[in-house]
Structures are given as structure tokens and as C-alpha cells.
Amino acid sequence: MVTKRFVVLAAAATVQSAAVGRRQASSAVPQYFQTTPELFAGPTPTGPAPFLAETNPAPFPSTSFIPNTPLETQVPIVDSPPGGNIFQLHGQLSHYFPNPDGFGVDEFALPPGANITWLNMLSRHGSRYPTTGSGTPTFGSKVQNATGKFNATGELSFLNTWNYTLGKGAEILVPVGKQELFDSGVLHYYQYGHLYPNNGTKIIARSTTQDRMTKSAEYFLAGFFGLQWTQNATLELIIEQNGFNNSLAGYYQCNNSNTNVSATGNTALAQWAAIYLANATARLAPLAPGLNLSVTDVYNMQSTCAYETVGLGYSEFCDLFTYEEWEGYEYSVDINFAGNNAFQSPTGRGVGIGYVQEVLARLNHHLITSPTAQVNVTLDSKPSTFPLNQSLYFDFSHDTNIMSILTAFGFTQFAPLLPATHMVPHDLIVSHLEPFGARLDIQLIEAPAPVAADRSNASAVYLDGPPTTYIHFVLNQRTLPLYKSFPACGTRDDGWCEVGTFLEVQESSLDLSEYEYACFGELLINRFTYDGSADELLGNYSTVPYGDITDGVPL
């Protein structure tokens, strides 16, 4: 069945590739290395220019003036604790910040004599304008269509003259999103610049054809190498569109991830929003008679705070909510990701498994030459487009895709069920995992001898034994302790794992994802016939309530 689908998709890709070929007939550059003019770029209207010098109300009452940098994030919030920051409670819409709490393990410097020899970075794009058709533009349209039919008072009086302007931009990077990726490139150069050979060769970096994805990669590479980055790297753009295999946007070749069977997170979010926003809705709705504010509208107002902050520098929606209500917003995003993209989703592993197989191929130094999940075999079967001899790999993807990649690896630290009725302590905090500009750094560390699991004694860091190579996962500048998800790695203070052990654990990752069945609902049974074999197709699986699924695959 894999072969049949591969043939159909290959045929579709051939037709579309022919069209691309006609558009670039005058260019000798293959589509996947062409960054301008953009092909398959998605929506690209530019948003309005900010005017923060005029719109910023700072200094706020009873607070000292502190210059913005560049976003205005000093908005006074009711019941905010000392050091509380609502702008780090915006889930996947949070402006990049390093995880302030870590993932349950301390950070350790490399012991003397050990070296980082290999890096695989997977980055999310930078801050952007709202997704077409999402809650923020929906709310903006509601207010616009009600102009003259309501008279808001009190905290909502600004709505009488408010215009939704973010809709003029469509999903492309906002200015601070460009800065996030440039700064990430600079940081990664300071961290890993020594791994670039600087011998005249160029590395291959990979992103997708979507405009914000291409630009994010370019800004990162400019930060890492400088404006002349094209002398050091070639940017490979994988087509992000239906009908094309793309591990950096795995949902395009996972049909069920885009249907109700994988949307129980939406149901859980709605259930939780009705609880945590009950007071806010009762407080705000009477201030705008005629606008008929619902819980959904009030939720969209919270999202508008996040989008206006990164898009315009300041939003009047942010201080409408208490700190506790912002904690509720973060939790709503967490349960939404859990149900739609992680361990409570039947396609949680399936969407991300293609990229996992690519990382394993790099670690094992082999090309991918046969159909494997949503891997683009056309590209991954050639060293010119899927090199195996680099010590630096830079890839760029999306928030939900990276969440599914963590799930496909098997990071069960993020698997515990999050109830939709109340908040509980948990590790799957999306603003800590997938803010704008998030980055997952996978390092290989070569040590001259085994490193002690107990790192408390700096003078006895090495044990007797041969040179040992470790793998180290760093998400948003904090270590992911591999032993918490992979017991075979053994408990270690530094969270590392011997690379051989990690690879053994990952040998079953493709089978565990149940890719074909999870993504297409097509379970094949071989039944004997006169010619020796045949395939029997059983249909799709059914939607189950949020929380019934716990391992990222169908029941």
C-alpha cells in the first residue's frame, strides 16, 4: 500500500514539478535551491508599519519608565506575582524566551577533554502575523461588522475606535520575528561556530517554500554567517503544499491530522475556556452592549493581545485580563497541543516520524532511498541534497510539527494527560517548548572515557573505560533529560545518553508511529488468494474523546 500511494503522489508531484519547471525555465537552479523568486510561498501580504512612539502609553501609572526592547511588555496586570510576565504565558504565540524553569535537570559544562563534534538544529520560524481564518482575524471582523451598532464603555471603550490592522499581513514574519531568527543565528555561531569547517565548502540548510519559513532560514543564516551567508551555505527549500512529501511540514502527508479524529484538543480547549474565562466574560460583555461578546470572543481577545504585541509592539487587550486568566490561557494552549499534536492525538507520532527518521539517518550515515513516512525520497536519496558529512545541520519547521517530532522520538515526559477541567502541574508548557523562534539543538559529545552519571564531583568526572559518545538534547537552551523518557539511557545528572543506547531505543520509532494507519486509516491485511497474496483494506478509525489516547497513535 505504501508503494501504491508513493506512485500516486509521485505522479502528482511530476505534474506540479513540470509547472514549476516552466516558471523557472530560464534558471539553471533546481527548484529546491531557488530562494527568489519564491515558489509555493503561501500568503504574503505585508502588514501595517508599527507606530509605537505614538501608540505606546508607557510609562504606566505607578511604574517607572523603562525603554521598550522593542516590544512594550510592562503592562500592569491584576494579581501579577513578583516577576510574573504574562508575555511568557502566550503559548505558541510567545515572543522567544529561553525556558526559565528547565525540564527537571541541571545544566553542566563539558568535562575537560570532551568535545561537541556534531549539531542538528531544528528551529521554528519567528513571530508572524495571524493565521488566515484563525480567532484573531475572526474577532477583528466581528468588531468591524458591528461598527455603529455598539458603544463600548470602561475598559473596552477603546473598541469604539479600534481597527483590526493585522489582517493586512498574512502569516509572514513581523519585524521582531526576523530579529528572533537573526539573534538565534548569532547565538548559534557563538555556541557552535567552530563546527563550521571554513574551508571553502558550503553546507546545506533546509527549510520550506512558505515565505515565513524561507525568510526565517535566511535571517538565521545571516546571523550565523553574516550577510554573505550564501558563500557558506546553500538553502534547500522543500515544497510545502499538498501532494508533496515534506518532513518539515509532516501534516501534509498525514491526512488524518487535518480531520476531526486529531482535533480533540480543540474540544478540550473549548471546555477549559468556558471554565477559566467565565468571570472575564461576565466582566467584559456588559461593557460592550450590542457586540454580544461570547467566551470564544473573549478568548480571541487574549490571542489578539499576543499577536498585536509582536506585530505592533503594544496591545490594549493585554491588561483586560488577570494574571490567573493568562495562566488559564497558557494551559488552554497546552491541552490543545496535547490533544491535536502530541500524545493525546492519534497522529501525534505520525506527523513527526519522517523527521525523526532523517535525524537517525544522519546519525547512522545513510541515505533514505525507499518510501518512508513523509520523507521526500527524491531529496533524501542524494548526498547533494541530503549530505551526511556535515558537522552542522540547520532545519526549519513549524510549532505543531516540532511538537509531533518530540512525540515521535518518544519524549514521554510530555505524555501525562492534562485534564480539561482544572490546571495541574505539568511539563508540556507550549511557551517553554514552542514559542516563536524555538530551537531544538541535538548535540553529539565525544568524551575520552565514560562520564560519570553523578556529576557532583568535578574531580571524578571520568570513569575507567574507552572513549564514549553521548547525545544531548537542548530545547530552548535547556537540557531535555533523556532518561525521563528513555529509561534505557539510565539516570544521569546531565541528562545525556550514550548514543548507541539512544539509537537502539529509536530503532522501533517508525513502527511505534503506526504511520500508515494513523495518517490514512488504511489497515492492510494480507489474505491468501490464487496468486499467492492480496491486500484487504479496512477503513478509517473513529474519533475518541480527549484523553482516551495516551501514546500518540490510534487506539
N, C-alpha and C positions, 0 to 999 in steps of 0.2 A: 504493500500500500504506500509506503514511503516513496518507492520508485515511481508509482503512478502520479502521485502528487508532484514530485520533483519534475517530471516530464511536462505536466501541465503548466507549472509555474515557469519553467524554463522557456516554454513556448511563448507565454505571455511576456516574459522579460525580453525575449528576442524581438517581439513586435515593438515594445516600448523602446528598447535599445536602438532599433532602427530609426525611430523618430528622433531620438537624441542624436544619433549619428548625422541625420540630415541637418539638424540645427547647428552642429559643430563641424560641418563638412570642411570648413576652411581651416580647422585646427588639427594639428597632429597630436594634441594632448588627449589621452584617453579620458572618457567622462569622469572616471573615479579620481583623476588627478586634476580636474578642472575646477578652479575656485571662482573664476569670473569669465564670462557672465554666469550667474548662478542658474543651475538647473534643478527642478523639483525643490524650490526654495520654500514653498508654503507661503502663507500670508506675510506680506512685507510692508504694509503702510506704516509710515513713521508717525509716532505720537507727537503731542504738543511739546514745545520747549518749556521747561520749568521757569518760574519767576519767583524763586524762593526769597530773594531780597525784598520783594513786595508782599508776598503772602505769608511769610513766617511771623507768627505772633510773639515769638520769644523776644525778651525774657518773659516767662510766665509769672503770674503773681506768686510772691513769697519764695521765688527761686532766683539764684544768681544767674547772670548771663554767661553762658558757655558757648563759644562758637560752634556751629554745626560742622559735621565732618563726613560727608556733605549733607547727610540726612538729618532732619530735626527729630531727635528721639528723646527729648527732655520733657515730653508732655506729662503734666501731673496726672496721676491715676489714683482713683479712690482705693484705699486699703492696700496700696502697694507696700510690700515689706522693704526694709533696708536692702538696697542693692537689687531690688526687683526690676526687671526690664521686660515690659510687655512685647517689645520688638524681638525678643528671643522666644516668644510664645506663638509665633505665626505659622508654625508647621513648615510645610514646604515653601511657603511664601516668605520665609525669614531671610533677610539680608545676611550674607555669610558671617558666621562667627564660629570659632573653634568650640568644640563640645566642652562646656565648663565643668562638667561633672565626671567625665571619663566613663568607661564602660566596666568599672569594677576591678581595675588592676592599675598598679603604679607604673610610671614611666621610668625606664632605666637607660643610661648611656651605654654605648657599646663597650664591652670589656677590652682592655688593651690587647692588640693583636688581631682583633676581629674586624672584618670589613664588610660593608654593604657592596655587593657586586652586581645587583640587578634590581630594577624597579619597573613595576607595571602600575601605572596610574590610570584610574578611571574617574573622570570628572563629570559633574553635572554642569549644564550651561549656567550662565549668570542670570541675574534678576531680569525679568521681562515684563512686557505688557500683558494684560489678562488674556486668557484663552478665549477664543471666539465662542460665544454661546454659554459661557460659564456664569456663575452667580453675580459677579460684579457688573458686567455689562447688562445683565437681565435687570438688576436693580436700577442701574442708570436709565434704562429705557422706561421703567415704570415711573420714575420721578419725572422724566421728560414728558411722557404722555399725560401725566396728571397736572402739568403746569397750568396754573389758573384755577385749579379745582380744589386746592388745599391752601391753608395758611398755617404754616408751622410756627410754633412758639417755643420759648425756653431754649433748652439745649439744641433743639432741632431747627431753630429759626434760620440757620444758615442754608437750609434746604430751599428756602424761598428764592434764593439767587444762585444756588449751586448748579453747576453744569457738569455733566459727566463728559470729561475730555479724553479719558484713557482709551475710549473706543476708537479714536483716530489712529491708534497704534495697534497692531495685531500680532501679538506673540513674539515680536522681535525684542532684542535686548534694549533695556533702558540704560542711560549713561552709567549708573553705578554697577550695572551688570557687566559692562565692559571692564570697569575698574576691578571688579572681583576676580575676573579671569586673568587680567594683566598682573594683578598683585599675586595671584596664585602662581603664575609663571615665574615671577621674580623670586617668591619664596622657594619654589621647587628648584630654581637654579642654585640658590644658596645651599639648599639641602642636598642636591644630587648632581650639581653641575659637573663634578669630577667624573661621573659615569659617561659623559659625552666624549667620544674619542678625539674629537677636534683634529682629525687627520685628513680633512677634505671630503670625507664621506657624509652622506645625508641619511638621517633616519626617516622612517615612515611613521607619521602620526595619523590617527584615524578619527573621523567624525562622520556626520551625516550631511545630506544635502540641504536640510532645513536651515533657513537663514540664521536663526539664533545659534544653531549648532556649529555651523561653519564659522561664524564670527567669534563664538566663544573659543574655538580652537585657535583662530588666528590671533586673538588678543593674548591668549596664554602663551603661544609660541613667541610673540613679540616680547612678552615679559621675560621669558626664559632665555631667548637668544638675542633679542634686540630687534629693531625694525628690519634688519637684513635677514630675518629668520629663514627666508626661502633659500638662503645659501647653506643652511644647516639641516633643514627638514623639508620633506615633501608631504603635503596634506592630502590624504586619501579620503574621498567623500563617498560613502555608501548611500545609495538611493534610499530615501525614507518615504516610502509610498507603498500602497497595497500592491501585492504581486511581486515584491522583491524581498529576498531573504536579507535580513539585517539584524545582527545580534545586538546592535546598539539601540535598536527600537524593536525589541522582540515581539511586541504585541501585534505587529503587522502580519506575522506568520503564526499567530495563535488566536484563531477566530473566537474561541470561547472566552477569551479575556476581554472581549468587547461586547459581551452579551450579559443578560441578567444572571447567568449562573455564576459569574465572577463579580457581581455587584452587591453582594450582601453588606459590604462596608458602607454603601450608601444608605441602606436601611438602618444600620446601626447608628450611623451619624445622625439621621433624622430623629431617631428615638432619643438619643442623648441630647440633641439640640433642644428638643421640646422640654427637656428637664432643666438644663443649665441656663437656658435663655428665657425661662418663664417669667422671672422677675424683670429682666431687661425689656421684654416685650410689653409687659404690663406698665412699665415705667415710661417707655418711649412712644408707644402707639397713641396715647391721648394727646401727645404734643403735636401730632400731625393729622388732625381730623380730615377725612377725605382722601387720605393716602392709604388708609386701611393696611397698616403695617402688620405683617404676619411674622411668625417665628422665622420662616425662611428669609423674609426681607431683612430682619434684624441680623441673622447670620451673614447674609450677603453684605451688610454694612460693616461687619467685622473684617470680611475679606477685602472690602474696599479700602479700609484703613491700611491694610498691608500693601495693596497694590499702589495706592496713591503715595504712600511713603517712599517706596523705591522708584516710582515713576515721576513724582512731582517734588519730592523732598519733605512734604508735610501733608497731613490729612486731618481734617476736622472731625473725622469719625472716631479717631483713636480714643479720645478721652470720654466718649459716651458710655464706656463700659468699665466695670470694676476690675481689679486685678484678678479676683476669683473667676470672673466671667471670661477673662483672657486665658486663664488656666483651663477653663472648660473648652475654649476654642482649640487650644493645642490638643487636648485629649480627643476632641472630635476628629481631628486630622489623623491622630494616631490610630483610632479604631477604624477609620475609613481606609487607611493604608493596609491595616491588618486584614480586613475583610476583602479588599479588592486586589491586593498586590503581594501579600505575604502569606503567612502560614494558615490563615483562615480562608484563603482563596483556593479554589480547585486548580487554578492556573498559576499560583504563586511561584512554584518551581519551574513550570513550563516556559513562562515568558523569559526567564533569565538564564535558562540552561545553555543556550547557544553560546553566550559569552563565557560562561564557566568552562565550556569545552575549549574555547580559544585560549584561555589562560593556561589550562592544562596542557594544550598542545605546545605553547611557548615553553612551559617548564620542562616538557619532555622532548623538546626539539624535533617536532614532527609537523608536517603539513596536514591539513584536513582535506582529503581527496574524495570522500564519499558523502552523500547527503547526511547531515547531522543537525537535527532540530532546525533552527532558523539561521544557521551558519551560511554565509554566502560562499559556497564552494568554489565558484568561479574565481573569487579573490583569494580565498584561503588555501587554495591548492598550488599557489605560485609564490616562490620566495620574493619576487619583485613587488608583490602586493601584501604578502604575509611573511615578512622576514623573520628568521629565527635566530639571527646572530646579533641582535641589538642588546645592549645592556639597559637601554631606556625605552619604554613603551608608553605612549600617551594616547589615550582613548577618551571620547567624549560622548555622553549619553544623557538620559532623562531621569527624573526623580523616581517615577514608578518603576522604570526598567532597572535602576540600580537596586531598589528595594527587592525586586524579584531576583536579581543576581545574588544578593545576600541570602535570600531564601533558597535558591538553587544550590548554592555552596553548602547549605545546611546549617546556617547560623541560628541554631535553636534557642540561643539566648533571647531571641526576639519572638519566640513562638507562643509563650503563655497567653491565654485568652484574656482580652480586655473586655470586661462587661460593659454593656451599653446603658447601664442604669446608674453607675456611680464610678468615680475615679479610684484607681488602685495604683500603688507603686509599680512601676514597670520600666523596662529598658527600651522598648520600641517608642522612642520620642522622636517624631519625624524632624523637628527642628534641630535635633542633635545628629540625625542620620542624613537627612536630605535637604538642608537649606539650599538656597540658591548658591551656586559655586561650590557645592560639596565635592570632596575628593577622597577617594579610597586609594591609598598607597600600599602596594604589596611588595615587600622587600625580601630579597634573599640575603642572608647574613652568613658569611663563611668564617668559622672560628677555628683556631689551630688545635683545639681539643674540645671535648664536650663541656658545655657551660652548665654550671650548677643550677638546678631548678630553684634553689634557695639563694636569692641574690643579696641577702642581708650582710654577708661577709665579703666585702670588696677585696680582701686579701686572699680569699679562697674561691675565686670565681670559676676556676677551671678544675675539672676532674681529670683523672687519668683516662686516656683513650685517644683515638685517632681524630684527625680533623673532622669537623661536623658542620653541616649546612642547615640553617634554620630558616623558616619562613615566618614573616612578621606582617600582620595586617594593621594598618593605621588608618582610621576613619576620622576625617576632620581633626587631624593632629592628635588623636588619642588612640591608644592601643586597643584592638579587639582581642580579648583573651581567648585564644583558640581552644583551650581546654574546657571552657564553659560550654562550648557547642560540640567539641570533638574529644570525648574522654580519652581516646587512644593517644592524644598528644601528651597526656599527663599534666598534672597541675604544676604550673610554673609561675614564679613571681612576675616574670617579664611577659607572660602571655604568648611566648613563641612556641613553635612546634618544629620538630625535626622534619625537614622537607620530605624525606622518604615516607615517613609516617603519614604526613598530610596527603601525599599523592595516593597512598594506599586507601585512605579514607574516601578520597574523591573518585576512586575507580567505579563506584556504584552510583555516582551522582546522576548520570544520564538515565539509567534505569529507574532510579527513585523518582525522577521528574514525571514519568509516565507521559512524555511529551505528546505522542500521537493521540492518545486517548484524552488527556487533559485539554489539549488545544483544539482538537477537532471532533472529539466524541465518537471516534470511529475505532471500535474494538474489533480486532480481526481474530477469527477462529479458523484455524486450518482444518479442513474436513476432507477426507479421502474421497476421490472421485475416480472415474475411469482413467483419467490421465495422470493420476498419482497425487494431485494436490489441487486445492482451490481455496479461495478466501470467502468467508462469510462475514458480512458487515452487520454489526449491531449498532443501533443509532446512538444518539446523544444521551448524556446523563441529565438528571433533573437538578433544579435549584434546591438547595437545602438551606435551612435557617442559619443566620450568622452564628458562628460558634460551634457548629457541628463538625466542621472541617478543622483539623488541627495540624496537618503536616504539609500543606501546600499542594495537595493533589486531591482528585475526586475521591469520594467515599467508595 
